[in-house]
Amino acid sequence: MSAPPANPTVVHARPLLSICIPTYNRADLLAQTLTHLRSVCQGDDVEVVISDNCSPDHTQEVIAQFAPRFRHFRAIRQGENRGGMPNLAAAIALASGEFIYTLNDDDEIFIEGLAAAISIMKGNEQIVAVYGGYQEWSREAGRLSAPISPVEQRVDFSRGEKLQIFNRCTLLWYPVCRTQYLQRFFTYDERSFGFWELVGSLLEHGAISVIPDLLYKHFHTHPRMEYELTKSWYHDQHRAQYEAFMGRIGPSDYQQLSSFINSRVVPAYAQGVRFADLKKEFLTARHFVLRARAFGQFPEAEIAEWERRALVGMVAERLLAHIRLATGTRRVLFEDHPKLTALREHFASIAPDFSVDSLSQRDWETSGLEPGCYLVTHEFGAPGWEKTLQLGPSRCRAVSDVIETCRITNQPLSL
């Protein structure tokens, strides 16, 4: 994309490429993204389009700062937060370039990859979109992943070849596309991610090329979109996009389709475990360990090791859920038992609304349990603690019982 002309007052023709950026409340990251775009898009043929989803930070100041730096620049601010996909749709609707590419507000483009995609479409009017690869980059570690590409060599899919592209490509994000086709046929649905539905719509109207060239660099910004892998809705929408894509094609062999879709969906369960662990949501991680285990995604030895490592966290979360149901509880007392020390400390870290302490057998036998207190014992009816049986679950839980509700494998476990 060429150098700018000497006379900046010249009325310029339609830009070649519109780069559409939906953003929300990440002004500093947006500034970094725009700085990079300015450094690699030196000519008169790139338009930047931003839709601000009613950010409460200084996003509008960043937009005002960068607007004069681009020959083609459009921006809109939503009157309220409309959600991610509607905000993206608003940015796409503003684009005026011949070609269009959508970009996250914390990512960077590979201009060479975008140029290669445009060159392909210029050379073949039948091709309406080009998909490519990407790299992941960790800001904290300063480390780039190996290139992640859907194909090793360019593959073209003719109009209508939906099964062919579905069988060949596991994951396709947003393409470099002829603007008119994306504006006419891009849609959003809160019930599905829609990436594959877009592929199907584009193939209704033309051919698609998939290339190994990298189109963008995906930054690991916290919080990441991938954090939503710990949510059930994410997995439902992830699965829905495949089923909706195949549903447009028509009935197929049910067993074969089920097996194929599972091969696409189930790996996301392992990612759910990964991100739940990062967020220290151990019962959520357990949920996805169980789902992944059903499909043989993890070796049993790996599951056993995870269960051993996560046990304290799981039990603490389960205890907290039980204790929150006990109306009027202000103080949680753990039996003064060496096996409960780590659990008590972890529980205190996730339950700041409760006073947490230990209770000795002597104090228990002497004073019992005061009002507003909840007792956590190692096991019900242990010697010296027999009368815990009379308290019931509204005021007492045994850790040995809670452990059983967290189990996955049959390995011997104790805190």
Sequence and secondary structure as in RCSB ss.txt:
>XXXX:A:sequence
MSAPPANPTVVHARPLLSICIPTYNRADLLAQTLTHLRSVCQGDDVEVVISDNCSPDHTQEVIAQFAPRFRHFRA
IRQGENRGGMPNLAAAIALASGEFIYTLNDDDEIFIEGLAAAISIMKGNEQIVAVYGGYQEWSREAGRLSAPISP
VEQRVDFSRGEKLQIFNRCTLLWYPVCRTQYLQRFFTYDERSFGFWELVGSLLEHGAISVIPDLLYKHFHTHPRM
EYELTKSWYHDQHRAQYEAFMGRIGPSDYQQLSSFINSRVVPAYAQGVRFADLKKEFLTARHFVLRARAFGQFPE
AEIAEWERRALVGMVAERLLAHIRLATGTRRVLFEDHPKLTALREHFASIAPDFSVDSLSQRDWETSGLEPGCYL
VTHEFGAPGWEKTLQLGPSRCRAVSDVIETCRITNQPLSL
>XXXX:A:secstr
     S TTS     SEEEEEEE S HHHHHHHHHHHHHH  SSSEEEEEEE   SSSHHHHHHHHGGGSSEEEE
EE SS   HHHHHHHHHHH  SSEEEE  TT EE HHHHHHHHHHHHH TTEEEEEEEEEEEETTTTEE   B S
 SS EEE TT HHHHHHH S     EEEHHHHHHH   BTTB  HHHHHHHHHTTSEEEEEEEEEEEEE  SS G
GGGGGSHHHHHHHHHHHHHHHHHH    HHHHHHHHHHHHTHHHHHHHHHHHHTT HHHHHHHHHHHHHTT S H
HHHHHHHHHHHHHHHHHHHHHHHHTSTT  EEEEE  GGGHHHHHHHHHH TTSEEEEE HHHHHHH   TTEEE
EESSTT TT GGGGGT TTTEEEHHHHHHHH  S S    
